Amino acid sequence: MMYETIKELIEQIGITEKNLKITPITVGASGSEVYELVSEDKMMILKLIDLKSADSHQCQTFMNEWDLYNRVQDMQIPFIPKILHIYKNDDYALILMKEYE
C-alpha cells in the first residue's frame, strides 16, 4: 500500500497526528502489512490487511489476531501491547498499537 493511502486511511479513522512518519517494517506472519508510525510524541505500530486481495488463509489468520486484540483492548495485560485503535470494514482490517519490543 502506498504512503498516501495509509495516511488517508488512518485519517479516515480519526488519527490526525502532525508530522507523521510512516515506515513499512515487514509483512506480518499473518500476511498483514506492518508499519511503524512516528509522530512528535508517539511511536506506534500499524498492522493492516486488505481483506479483498489477501487469500482466505491470510485473512483468517489476521482476523484471529484482530479478534484477540479486540477482546483485550481495554484490559491492562502486561505482555500485550496497548491497543490504540482497532477497525474493520468490508475492505480492510487494522490494528493500531503502541510500539512494542
Secondary structure, DSSP 8 states (H G I E B T S, - for coil): --HHHHHHHHHHTT---TT-EEEEEEE-TTS-EEEEEE-SS-EEEEEEEETTTS-HHHHHHHHHHHHHHHHHTTS--TTS--EEEEEE-SSEEEEEEE---
